[in-house]
Amino acid sequence: MPFTLPKLEYSYNSLEPVIDAKTMEIHHTKHHQVYIDKLNEALSKHPELEKQSVEQLLADINKIPEDIRTAVRNHGGGHLNHSLFWQILTPDAKAKEVKGKMIDEITKTFGSINKFKEQFNTAALGRFGSGWAWLVFNKGKLEITSTANQDSPLMEGKVPLLGVDVWEHAYYLKWQSNRKGYMENIWSVINWKKVNELFEQARKK
Ligand code: MN3
């Protein structure tokens, strides 16, 4: 099977009180695992695709055979989005420091880091139903966007730098229907070091 569940670099309880341990555990071991299982199941029908990375599969989603295209879009997207999500969260104080070229670029683009967070949260709260809010790199510029379901910005040629899962399964045990509370608090566990690395990589391409 080509795709497997990535390990978390921190413990399930280490993002508390923002994201509770039970939510993290279920989200990682159940939700993410199901996306991987269903992606692998779909690809087993077209083994020639198993050599591709999930990024490649999604960037060329229209080239995927029709009988598995929706499965790759949903479950490949789910795998990619969650793999990124785990990495852009951290309990580590050093990684959480708001600094780096990325932050300069955010300030230049959105006015200030607080204005950026406000706009990002507006995108997250405005996403009806299930989906994601994103900071992406698109043709040399930063943009805030959101996608439905498990759609990846890569499907539109945009490079995801920071993504926040706004499916209820990401926050319901602690925050119930309070997506706003979840979004306001998630900023205290963002791994800016990682986001900065992704920005530097995207810029060089
Ligand atoms: Mn999720």
Residues whose N, C-alpha, C, O or C-beta is under 5 A from the ligand:
A	BS01	MN3	D165 W167 A170
